[in-house]
């Protein structure tokens, strides 16, 4: 851990994704695509799922805790 990697970091997005400037019709949510790519590339969601254990009981356990945490992080990055 802590080793320096000299490999360039590249995003591999969906090639059918079209990015076009539309002036006032621009949304800030488009930047979350890059956040998701970075998350998937670095394996952050998997790291969260492997290391956070939830001992929740009852009716409010429909969604896994790692998914709720990921949604919370993404929404904060989007400014919500």
ROSE-4610 file (N, C-alpha, C; in Angstrom, 1 decimal, always signed):
// ROSE-4610
residu = [X/X/X/X/X/X/X/X/X/X/X/X/X/X/X/X/X/X/X/X/X/X/X/X/X/X/X/X/X/X/X/X/X/X/X/X/X/X/X/X/X/X/X/X/X/X/X/X/X/X/X/X/X/X/X/X/X/X/X/X/X/X/X/X/X/X/X/X/X/X/X/X/X/X/X/X/X/X/X/X/X/X/X/X/X/X/X/X/X/X/X/X/X/X/X/X/X/X/X/X/X/X/X/X/X/X/X/X/X/X/X/X/X/X/X/X/X/X/X/X/X/X/X/X/X/X/X/X/X/X/X/X/X/X/X/X/X/X/X/X/X/X/X/X/X/X/X/X/X/X/X/X/X/X/X/X/X/X/X/X/X/X/X/X/X/X/X/X/X/X/X/X/X/X/X/X/X/X/X/X/X/X/X/X/X/X/X/X/X/X/X/X/X/X/X/X/X/X/X/X/X/X/X/X/X/X/X/X/X/X/X/X/X/X/X/X/X/X/X/X/X/X/X/X/X/X/X/X/X/X/X/X/X/X/X/X/X/X/X/X]
num = [1/1/1/2/2/2/3/3/3/4/4/4/5/5/5/6/6/6/7/7/7/8/8/8/9/9/9/10/10/10/11/11/11/12/12/12/13/13/13/14/14/14/15/15/15/16/16/16/17/17/17/18/18/18/19/19/19/20/20/20/21/21/21/22/22/22/23/23/23/24/24/24/25/25/25/26/26/26/27/27/27/28/28/28/29/29/29/30/30/30/31/31/31/32/32/32/33/33/33/34/34/34/35/35/35/36/36/36/37/37/37/38/38/38/39/39/39/40/40/40/41/41/41/42/42/42/43/43/43/44/44/44/45/45/45/46/46/46/47/47/47/48/48/48/49/49/49/50/50/50/51/51/51/52/52/52/53/53/53/54/54/54/55/55/55/56/56/56/57/57/57/58/58/58/59/59/59/60/60/60/61/61/61/62/62/62/63/63/63/64/64/64/65/65/65/66/66/66/67/67/67/68/68/68/69/69/69/70/70/70/71/71/71/72/72/72/73/73/73/74/74/74/75/75/75/76/76/76/77/77/77/78/78/78/79/79/79/80/80/80]
x = [+0.8/+0.0/+0.9/+0.5/+1.3/+2.2/+2.2/+3.2/+2.7/+3.7/+3.4/+3.2/+2.1/+1.9/+2.2/+2.9/+3.3/+2.4/+1.3/+0.4/-0.6/-0.9/-1.9/-3.2/-4.0/-5.4/-6.3/-7.1/-8.0/-9.4/-10.4/-11.8/-12.3/-13.1/-13.6/-15.1/-15.7/-17.1/-17.8/-19.1/-19.9/-19.6/-19.2/-18.9/-20.1/-21.3/-22.5/-22.9/-22.2/-22.6/-22.2/-23.1/-22.8/-22.8/-21.8/-21.7/-21.8/-22.7/-22.9/-23.3/-22.7/-23.1/-24.4/-25.3/-26.6/-27.0/-26.0/-26.2/-27.0/-28.1/-28.9/-29.6/-29.5/-30.1/-29.1/-28.0/-27.0/-27.4/-27.1/-27.4/-26.1/-26.0/-24.8/-24.8/-25.8/-25.9/-25.0/-24.7/-23.9/-22.5/-22.0/-20.7/-20.7/-21.8/-21.9/-21.5/-21.6/-21.1/-19.6/-18.8/-17.4/-17.2/-18.0/-17.9/-18.1/-19.2/-19.5/-18.3/-17.8/-16.7/-15.5/-15.2/-14.1/-14.3/-15.6/-16.0/-15.8/-16.3/-16.1/-14.7/-13.9/-12.5/-11.7/-11.9/-11.1/-11.7/-12.9/-13.6/-14.0/-14.4/-14.8/-16.1/-17.0/-18.3/-18.1/-17.2/-16.9/-16.2/-15.3/-14.6/-15.5/-16.5/-17.5/-18.3/-18.8/-19.6/-18.8/-17.5/-16.7/-16.5/-16.4/-16.0/-17.1/-18.2/-19.3/-20.4/-20.5/-21.5/-22.7/-23.9/-25.1/-25.8/-26.1/-26.9/-28.2/-28.9/-30.2/-31.3/-32.4/-33.5/-34.8/-35.8/-37.1/-37.5/-38.5/-39.1/-38.2/-37.3/-36.5/-35.2/-35.2/-34.0/-34.1/-34.9/-35.2/-34.0/-33.2/-32.0/-30.7/-29.7/-28.5/-27.8/-27.1/-26.5/-25.4/-24.6/-23.6/-24.3/-25.4/-26.1/-26.6/-27.1/-27.6/-26.4/-25.3/-24.1/-23.6/-23.6/-23.2/-24.1/-25.4/-26.4/-26.2/-25.9/-25.7/-24.4/-23.4/-22.1/-22.3/-23.0/-23.2/-24.1/-25.1/-26.0/-25.3/-24.4/-23.6/-22.6/-22.0/-21.1/-21.9/-23.2/-24.0/-24.6/-24.4/-24.8/-26.2/-26.8/-28.2/-28.2]
y = [-1.2/+0.0/+1.2/+2.3/+3.5/+3.5/+2.5/+2.5/+3.5/+4.1/+5.0/+4.3/+4.6/+4.0/+5.0/+4.6/+5.5/+5.4/+4.6/+4.4/+5.5/+6.0/+7.1/+6.6/+7.5/+7.1/+7.6/+6.6/+6.9/+6.5/+7.3/+6.9/+6.1/+5.1/+4.4/+4.5/+5.5/+5.8/+5.1/+5.1/+4.5/+5.2/+4.6/+5.3/+5.9/+5.5/+6.1/+7.4/+7.7/+8.9/+10.1/+11.0/+12.2/+13.4/+14.2/+15.4/+16.6/+17.5/+18.6/+19.8/+21.0/+22.2/+22.8/+23.0/+23.5/+24.8/+25.5/+26.8/+26.6/+27.3/+27.3/+25.9/+25.0/+23.7/+22.7/+23.2/+22.3/+22.0/+20.7/+20.3/+19.9/+20.1/+19.8/+18.3/+17.6/+16.1/+15.3/+15.9/+15.1/+14.8/+15.6/+15.4/+14.1/+13.6/+12.4/+11.2/+11.3/+10.1/+9.9/+11.0/+10.9/+10.3/+10.8/+10.3/+8.8/+8.3/+6.9/+6.1/+6.7/+6.0/+5.9/+6.9/+6.9/+5.9/+5.9/+5.0/+3.6/+3.3/+1.9/+1.5/+2.5/+2.2/+1.9/+2.7/+2.6/+1.5/+1.1/+0.0/+0.5/+1.8/+2.4/+1.8/+1.5/+0.9/-0.5/-1.2/-2.6/-2.5/-1.6/-1.4/-1.1/-0.2/+0.1/-1.1/-1.9/-3.1/-4.1/-4.2/-5.2/-4.9/-3.6/-3.1/-2.5/-2.3/-1.8/-2.8/-3.2/-4.2/-3.5/-3.9/-3.3/-4.4/-4.1/-5.1/-4.4/-4.1/-3.5/-4.5/-4.2/-5.1/-4.3/-4.9/-4.2/-4.0/-3.0/-2.8/-1.8/-1.1/-0.1/-0.7/-1.9/-2.5/-3.0/-2.3/-2.8/-2.6/-1.6/-1.3/-1.6/-2.1/-2.4/-1.1/-1.1/+0.1/+0.6/-0.2/+0.4/+1.1/+0.7/+1.4/+2.8/+2.8/+4.1/+5.0/+4.5/+5.4/+5.9/+5.1/+5.6/+6.6/+6.5/+7.5/+8.7/+8.7/+9.9/+10.6/+9.9/+10.5/+11.2/+10.5/+11.0/+12.3/+12.2/+13.4/+14.6/+14.4/+15.5/+16.1/+15.2/+15.6/+16.4/+16.1/+16.8/+18.1/+18.3/+19.6/+19.6/+18.4/+18.3/+18.4]
z = [+0.0/+0.0/+0.0/-0.7/-0.7/-1.9/-2.7/-3.8/-4.9/-5.6/-6.6/-7.9/-8.6/-9.9/-11.0/-12.0/-13.1/-14.3/-14.1/-15.3/-15.4/-16.6/-16.7/-16.3/-15.8/-15.4/-16.4/-17.0/-18.1/-17.7/-18.0/-17.8/-19.1/-18.8/-20.0/-19.9/-20.6/-20.5/-21.7/-21.6/-22.7/-24.0/-25.0/-26.3/-27.0/-26.6/-27.2/-26.5/-25.4/-24.7/-25.5/-25.6/-26.4/-25.4/-25.5/-24.6/-25.6/-25.3/-26.2/-25.3/-25.5/-24.7/-25.3/-24.3/-24.7/-23.9/-23.5/-22.9/-21.6/-21.5/-20.3/-20.0/-20.9/-20.7/-20.0/-19.5/-19.0/-17.5/-17.1/-15.8/-15.1/-13.8/-13.1/-12.8/-13.0/-12.7/-13.6/-14.8/-15.7/-15.2/-14.3/-13.7/-12.8/-12.4/-11.6/-12.4/-13.8/-14.6/-14.3/-14.2/-14.0/-12.6/-11.6/-10.2/-10.2/-10.9/-10.9/-11.6/-12.7/-13.3/-12.4/-11.6/-10.7/-9.6/-9.1/-8.0/-8.5/-9.7/-10.2/-10.5/-11.0/-11.4/-10.1/-9.1/-7.8/-6.9/-7.2/-6.4/-5.0/-4.9/-3.6/-3.1/-4.0/-3.5/-3.0/-3.6/-3.2/-1.9/-1.7/-0.4/+0.7/+0.4/+1.4/+1.8/+0.8/+1.0/+1.8/+1.6/+2.3/+3.7/+4.1/+5.4/+6.3/+5.8/+6.6/+6.8/+8.0/+8.4/+9.1/+8.7/+9.3/+10.1/+11.3/+12.1/+12.4/+11.2/+11.3/+11.3/+12.1/+12.1/+11.9/+11.6/+11.5/+10.1/+9.9/+8.6/+7.7/+8.3/+7.5/+7.0/+6.6/+6.1/+4.7/+3.9/+2.5/+1.6/+1.9/+1.0/+1.8/+1.2/+1.9/+2.3/+3.5/+4.0/+3.0/+2.4/+1.4/+0.3/-0.2/-1.2/-0.7/+0.5/+1.1/+1.3/+1.7/+1.9/+0.6/-0.5/-1.8/-2.3/-2.1/-2.6/-1.8/-0.5/+0.3/-0.2/-0.5/-1.0/-2.4/-3.3/-4.6/-4.5/-3.7/-3.6/-3.0/-2.1/-1.5/-2.6/-3.4/-4.5/-5.5/-5.7/-6.6/-6.1/-4.8/-4.2/-3.7/-3.4/-2.9/-1.4]
